Amino acid sequence: MSETVYRIRTSPGGLDSNNDPIPSTETREPLQAKAIAPGASRRNSSMARNGDSIQYTAYFMPAPDLTDDDQLEIRGLVCDVRILDWRSAFGTGRRGLEVLAVIERG
């Protein structure tokens, strides 16, 4: 069982050959999360800082193309992300991501 979330990635525009501004672009790509948990686990609760609130924790396996500069839309809420990498302790090469979905408040 999985849940669809959307990765939102903004690419800066820059300047064209005439030094005119090029607008930035935003792409939305669906990703399949293995699980979505409300809030943060007890182990990760200290990751929220200075007005930030961890709304969801998303688990992905295998690890998708996701960076700390991206945003995720989870259940209609657009959140910044903090990526926590996970690698198998058994040397199998399996890799996943634990993603903290953060919104800023305050």
MITISE-984217 format. One record per residue (C-alpha): residue number from 1; residue in one letter; x, y, z. Coordinates in Angstrom, 2 decimals, m for minus. Each point is the difference from the previous one (the first is absolute). Last residue first. Layout:
# MITISE-984217
ATOM   num   residu        xx        yy        zz
ATOM   NUM        a         X         Y         Z
...
***
This chain:
# MITISE-984217
ATOM   num   residu        xx        yy        zz
ATOM   106        g      5.50     32.14     13.73
ATOM   105        r     m0.62     m2.97     m2.20
ATOM   104        e      2.08     m1.75     m2.59
ATOM   103        i     m1.18     m3.30     m1.40
ATOM   102        v      2.12     m3.11      0.08
ATOM   101        a     m0.33     m3.37     m1.74
ATOM   100        l      2.69     m2.27      1.47
ATOM    99        v      1.18     m2.53     m2.57
ATOM    98        e      1.32     m3.45      0.87
ATOM    97        l      1.74     m1.27     m3.09
ATOM    96        g      0.92     m3.48     m1.16
ATOM    95        r      2.98     m2.09     m0.99
ATOM    94        r      0.60     m3.69     m0.50
ATOM    93        g      3.67     m0.73     m0.63
ATOM    92        t     m0.29     m3.40      1.70
ATOM    91        g      2.72      0.81      2.53
ATOM    90        f     m2.12     m1.06      2.98
ATOM    89        a     m0.29      3.46      1.57
ATOM    88        s     m2.23      1.06     m2.87
ATOM    87        r      0.35      3.65     m0.89
ATOM    86        w     m2.30      2.86      1.01
ATOM    85        d      0.46      3.64     m0.98
ATOM    84        l     m1.86      2.70      1.94
ATOM    83        i     m1.30      2.76     m2.27
ATOM    82        r     m1.53      3.17      1.39
ATOM    81        v     m2.93      1.24     m2.05
ATOM    80        d     m2.01      3.18     m0.49
ATOM    79        c     m3.75     m0.58      0.05
ATOM    78        v     m2.99      0.48     m2.30
ATOM    77        l     m3.19     m1.36      1.61
ATOM    76        g     m2.58     m1.72     m2.23
ATOM    75        r      0.45     m3.46      1.51
ATOM    74        i      3.77      0.28     m0.39
ATOM    73        e      1.42      2.50     m2.46
ATOM    72        l      3.74     m0.27      0.25
ATOM    71        q      2.55      2.78     m0.44
ATOM    70        d      3.45     m0.15     m1.54
ATOM    69        d      3.20      1.75      1.14
ATOM    68        d      0.78     m2.76      2.53
ATOM    67        t      0.29     m2.41     m2.92
ATOM    66        l     m2.13     m2.79     m1.49
ATOM    65        d      0.73     m2.41     m2.85
ATOM    64        p     m1.67     m3.09      1.47
ATOM    63        a      1.46     m2.42      2.59
ATOM    62        p     m1.26     m3.55     m0.42
ATOM    61        m     m1.81      0.02      2.38
ATOM    60        f     m1.59      3.22      1.16
ATOM    59        y     m1.31      0.87      3.47
ATOM    58        a     m1.84      3.26      0.66
ATOM    57        t     m0.10      1.72      3.41
ATOM    56        y     m2.77      2.55      0.32
ATOM    55        q     m0.78      3.38      1.57
ATOM    54        i      3.38      0.89      1.46
ATOM    53        s     m0.43      3.55      1.34
ATOM    52        d      2.54      2.74     m0.46
ATOM    51        g     m0.23      3.07      2.25
ATOM    50        n      3.60     m0.08      1.14
ATOM    49        r      0.92     m3.65     m0.44
ATOM    48        a     m1.55     m3.37     m0.76
ATOM    47        m      2.75     m2.67     m0.15
ATOM    46        s     m0.47     m0.75      3.73
ATOM    45        s     m3.04     m2.17     m0.81
ATOM    44        n      2.14     m2.38     m2.05
ATOM    43        r      0.50     m2.86      2.52
ATOM    42        r     m3.51      0.42      1.43
ATOM    41        s     m1.35     m0.42     m3.51
ATOM    40        a     m1.19      3.08     m1.81
ATOM    39        g     m3.47      1.20     m0.93
ATOM    38        p     m2.53     m2.26     m1.71
ATOM    37        a      1.48     m3.04     m1.75
ATOM    36        i     m0.04     m0.52     m3.77
ATOM    35        a      1.00     m3.40     m1.37
ATOM    34        k      1.58     m1.65     m3.05
ATOM    33        a     m0.03      3.35     m1.81
ATOM    32        q     m0.64     m0.12     m3.74
ATOM    31        l      1.14      3.16     m1.76
ATOM    30        p     m1.98      2.24     m2.35
ATOM    29        e      1.92      2.76     m1.80
ATOM    28        r     m0.77      3.69      0.11
ATOM    27        t      2.29      2.40     m1.85
ATOM    26        e      0.50      3.71      0.64
ATOM    25        t      1.82      2.27     m2.40
ATOM    24        s      1.83      3.25      0.67
ATOM    23        p     m0.56      2.94     m2.32
ATOM    22        i      2.77      0.99     m2.44
ATOM    21        p      1.33      3.49      0.61
ATOM    20        d      1.40      1.95     m2.96
ATOM    19        n      3.77      0.02     m0.27
ATOM    18        n     m0.23     m0.12     m3.82
ATOM    17        s      1.33     m3.59     m0.08
ATOM    16        d     m2.60     m1.06      2.58
ATOM    15        l      0.22      0.57      3.74
ATOM    14        g     m0.71     m2.26      2.99
ATOM    13        g     m3.15     m2.06      0.42
ATOM    12        p      0.44     m1.85      3.27
ATOM    11        s     m1.38     m3.55      0.13
ATOM    10        t     m2.79     m0.70      2.50
ATOM     9        r     m0.70     m3.61      0.93
ATOM     8        i     m3.32     m1.15      1.44
ATOM     7        r     m0.06     m3.72      0.82
ATOM     6        y     m3.56     m1.30      0.23
ATOM     5        v     m1.28     m2.69      2.36
ATOM     4        t     m1.70     m3.26     m0.95
ATOM     3        e     m0.58     m2.48      2.82
ATOM     2        s      1.13     m3.59      0.21
ATOM     1        m     m1.34     m3.45      0.85
***
